[in-house]
């Protein structure tokens, strides 16, 4: 019983209190553990560079969803935030899924609980529910279909025009999709703390200092930021645009972690992070949840196969339906 309690506490804390020698070569040890445990590391673009570099696959939410559905591994190590690891578990109920820090949450997921969404649904019984993947498994379980920023327009376009829609939880992404599709979806009042942190005044000053730079933005950003953008798209979309567009300079309005992978793809181009309202060390906008994962925590997570993600079977089966619908539509 003492051992079980200790494991439970480690699982809850995400190994935050575990002391390790500073001499450990985490990268080398992680490579060894991948082979020993037949593990695969999936990492989001917003993870720290060292984690992106050692991951087996780096991508956005949609890409990671596809990869999670097809991986051939005994252990799925998700270097991202909690809802992403939950999605991987929903798609792989018989595999062990672990997350380096169990406290790595998401402001959007926290803005929409299943209880509140159900109450909202009850007030609008004729509406179907489209939820952004940035939601908990409980919320997905009462949704009709999921989407990501990569496929939100395609998902909404697949729904008959006369069908009313509730879109949750990101009001900025929902407003953008309403604009590009001509729909009038009912929007949940949620927002991403990263994409609402951009300063329009600082952004315009940055553009004035670099007039040849094109502004490219994630659709979770506020409308006044999107109005300045030459291109609006998901994280993978922003990377592809920087690769294919002839411009040599870009101001990138999304979480600054994307610049690591983007710079690899366009080594001869110059990238500037869109400035945030608050002054900080990098003058950009970073997700505090994404940055909770570290190489130390990744190593511990793989070594002890904790913290493990669990989704109740009834929730897993219900949540799989809207996720699978999303994947099926996106693949067409």
N, C-alpha and C positions, 0 to 999 in steps of 0.2 A: 504494500500500500504506500509506503514511503517513496519507493521508486516511481510509482505511478504519479504521485503528487509532484515529485520533482520534474518528471517529464511534462506534466501539465503546466507547471510554472514556466519551464523553458519555452514551451509552445506558445504561451500567452505573451511572454516577454520578447520573444524573437531573439533570444540569446544576447540581449543588450548588456547583461551584467557579466557575461563570461569573459574571463581574462585569457589573453593569448600572447605568446611571445611575438615581439615586433620583427623577429628574424624569419618568420614563416614566409616562404615564397608562395603567396596565395594562388597566383596564376598557375604555377607548376603543380601544386597540390590539387587544384580544381581539375586540371587536365587528367591527372591520375584517377581522380574520383569518377570522372565521366566514363572512363574505360571500365573501371572496376564495377560500377553500378549500372552500366548500360543506361546512362542518363543523357538527357538532352536539355540544353539550356535555351530557353526562349526569352529574348530581351526586347523591351520596347525602346524606340528611338530616344526616349527621354531619360534613359539610364545613364549613369556616369560612363565616360569613355572606356575605362578598363573593363567594365562589365560587357559593354557592347562588343569590345574586341575579342573577348573570350567566349561569347555566346555562339551557339550553333546556328542560330537564326535571329536576325534583328528585323523588326518590322513595325507596322502600325497595328491598330486593333483588328482590322479585317484580315490582314496578312497573318497575324498571330493566331486568329481564330481558325483559319484554314490549316495552318501548320499544326496546331494542337489537335485538329481532327484527324490528321494523317500520320502523326509521328509513330515510329516503331521503337519504343523505348520502355523500359520498366519504370523509370523515374522521370517525371517532367518537372524541371526546375524553372519556375516562372519568375524572371527578373522584371517585375513590373509592379502593379498595385493589386489590391485584393480582388476586385471584381474581375480582373483579367485571369487570375489564377482560378477563381471560381468557374469562369467560362471554360477554361481548360478541363477542369474536373467534370463539369456537366457533359462535355464532349467525350470524356474518357473516364467513365465511372469506375472502371475496373483497374485503373492505373493509379499509382501514388503521385500526387501533385503537391509540391512544396513551394513556399514563398519565403525569401530570405528574411523579411520582416513582416510579421502578421499585422503590425500597426500601419502598414502602408495603405492608406485608404484613398478616398477621392471625394473632393468637394461636391461633385455632381451626384455621385451615388448617395452621399449623406443627405443631399437635398430632397431626396424622394424615397420615402419608406413605403413598404407594401401596404401598410395600414392606411396611410394617407392617400395613396394612389387608388386603392380599392374604394375609399369613400368618394373620391373624385369620379371614378368610373360609375358609381351608383347614381350620381347626379346627372350623368350623361350616358344612359344605357344604349343609345343608338350609335355611339362612337366606338370605333375599334382603337386599340392602343398600340402605337409604335413607340418603342423605347430604344433610346441610344444604348449601346452596350455598356456605357459607364453607369451601370446600375447593379444592384445586388441580385443574387439568384432568386430571392423572394419576389422581387419586382418583376424579373423576367418571367417568373412562373405565372403571373397574372396579366402578362402582355400577349398581344396577338402576333407581333412580329418585331424583331430587333433590327437595328441598323448601326452603321458606323458612319463617320464623316465621309469615308470613301464611297459608300453606296447609298447614302440617305436619299438622294434624289431618285435613284433607280428604284428603291424600295417604295417610296411614296408614289412614283409614277405607275407602279404596278397595281395600285389600289384604285378601284373605280372612282371617277370624279364625283359621283353623287354619294359616296360613302364618307360621312364625317369622321374625322381623325383627332384623337388626343395624341400629342407628341410630348414626350417627357424624357429626361428632365431638363435638357439644355434649351433655354428660351432663345439664345442667340443663334444656335444652329437651326432651331425650328423656324425662326424668323427668316433666316437666309433661304431655307428650303421653301417656305411659303412664297418668297419673292421670286425664286427661279422656276417654280412650278405653277405659280398662279393659284395655289391652294389657299385655304383659310383654316389651317389646322388650329385646334385649341392647344395653346402652349402652356406647359408647366413652368412655374417660376423658379427655375434653377439656373446656375451659371458656374463656369469654371473659374476658380480664383486666379489661375495662371493667365487665361486669355482675357480676363477683365482687368488685368493689372497694367495693360499697355497705356502709355501716356500719349495722347494725340499731339500735344504740344511738342513733346520731346521727339516723337516720330517725325513730325514735319521739320523740326530743326535738323535731325539726322539726315533727312532727305535733302534739305537745303545744303548741308555740308557735302553730300554725295549726290548731286543732281542726276548723274547717269545711272544710279542704282534703281532697280525696279523693286517696288514693295510687293511682297507676296505674303498672304495671310491665311491662317486657319479659320474656318467658318464658325468656330466657337468664339471668335473675337466679336467685340461689340460693333454695331453698324457703322459708327463713325470711323472705325479703323478699316473696316472692309471697303468703305467708299474710296479709300486712298489706294487700294490694292490693284495692281495690274493683273494679278491672278489670285484666286481663292481656291484652296483645296486642302485635302487631308495631308498628314505628314508625308506619306509616300508620294502624294500628288505634288507637294512642294519640292521634294527632291527631284522628281522627274522633270518638273518645269525648269528647275535650275540647270539640269543636264541638257535639255533640248532647246531652251531659249538662247538666242545669240548674245543677250546681254552679258556683260562681264562682272557686274556688281548687283547684289541683291540685299535688300533689307528684309529680314525674315521675322514675321510676326507669329511666332508660336514658341513653345517651350524651348529654351536655348540648347537643350541636349541634342536636338536634331542637327545642330551645326557640325557635330563630329562626323556623322555619317555623310552629311551633305558635302562637307569639304573633301572627303575621300572621293566622292563621285565627281566633283568639279575642282580639282586641285589647282587649276590655273585661274579660278574665279575668286572674287572677293566677297565675303559674306559679312553682314553686320546684323547683330541681334536687335530686334525692335526694343527700344528702351521702355522700362517699366516706370510707373509713377513713383514708387519708393526708390530712394537711393540705396544701392547695395554694392557688394564687391564686384559684380560683373555688369551692373547697370542694366541687366536684362531680367526677363521673367523666368523663374525656375519653379518647378513643382516640388514643394517640400516633401510630399509623399513619395514621389519617384526617387528622390535623392536619399530616402531613408535606407535604401538598399546599398550595401557596400560590398567590397570584395571579401572582407572578413566575414560578413554575415552570409554571403554566398557560399563561402567555404564551409562554414559551420552548418548551414542548411543542408548541404550535400553530404557532409560527413555523418551527421546524425539523422538525416531525412526528416527534419523538423524545421520550422512549424509546418504541419501538414494541413492541407485544405480538405474540409469535409462538407459535403452537401447532402442533406437528408434525401433519401431515395424518392420520396413523393415530390419534393421540390425539384430534384434533378430531372425527373421524367417530364414534369410540366414545363420547366425552363428550357428543356432541349427543343421543344416544339417551335417556339419563335426564333430560336437561334438557327435551327435547321432550315426553317422557311427563308431566313435571311441568306444563308449560304446557298440554298438552291436557286433563289432569284438572282443572286450576284454572279453565279456561275453561268447563267444563260447569255 
